[in-house]
Every structure is written in structure tokens, then in C-alpha cells.
Amino acid sequence: MKGRIMGSRLLTSLALLTLAALSTPAMAMSEGELKEMTAFIINSNGHLCADVTDIRPLRLDGQFEVTCIEYRGGSGTVRYIMNAKNGTAFPA
């Protein structure tokens, strides 16, 4: 149980960092780091995202449409809706 709570807190922290980075481009986070964290959040939700190719903000606060290369070395893309406030993601 303790590990699950720690994992949940880490995921929430990463989600908040992602939201902050997307909202404030002047942060010290590189585009590559932002894409890696976004892929981590999507993969942590049980989905496949080998490489983030596009992140678009939605009209809903803290929600983003993320396009990924689904498999490493592949060319197929998949889209997800990610809630950066709570660290959830689901297929678009």
C-alpha cells in the first residue's frame, strides 16, 4: 500500500510539472524533457507511447491532446487525452 501511495504522489507531481511546463514555456524544462514526462504519464496509465510527437492544449483546463508514436521504431501514431492535473490519460 505504501508503495502505491508513493507512486500516486509521484505521478501527480509529474502531472503538475507537465501542466506547469506546458503553461509556462519559459520554465527551465527542455522540450525533450517535457515529452519524456508526458510519455511517462501516458505509459503509467497502461497505454503505449514510445515518442511524443505533438501536444495540444484543449479548451478544458489542464487537458491536452497528445499524439505519440505507439511503438519504438514504428511509424503508427495514436492520440490520447491527458489530464495534467491528476495524471490520467485515455485514448482519444
Secondary structure, DSSP 4 states (H G I P E B T S, - for coil): -HHHHHHHHHHHHHHHHHHHHHH-TTSS--HHHHHHHHHHHHHHTT---SEEEEEEE-SSTTEEEEEEESSTT---EEEEEEETTTTEEEE-
